């Protein structure tokens, strides 16, 4: 799995990663990201390639890609992972 995940980030402090829902976008977190960025480093990966991409991925593969993204975007850090809808399932 050598996939480049596009993401946005803002703020400083402990890292909070927000996973959007199926067929959603990072815009689903618009109201919350600004509030969280006052206290945390907020990372918003675009997960469209997992659910809407040309390659079909099993759920376990999607979880592995999220894991790899976390390791690469926040090396040696504890992160807070939050998901909405399908992103919540991936988070769990």
Secondary structure, 3 states (H helix, E strand, C coil): CCCCCCEEEECCCCEEEEECCCCCCHHHHHHHHHHHCCCCEEEEECCHHHHCCCCCCCHHHHHHHHHHHHHHHCCCCCEEEEECCHHHHHHC
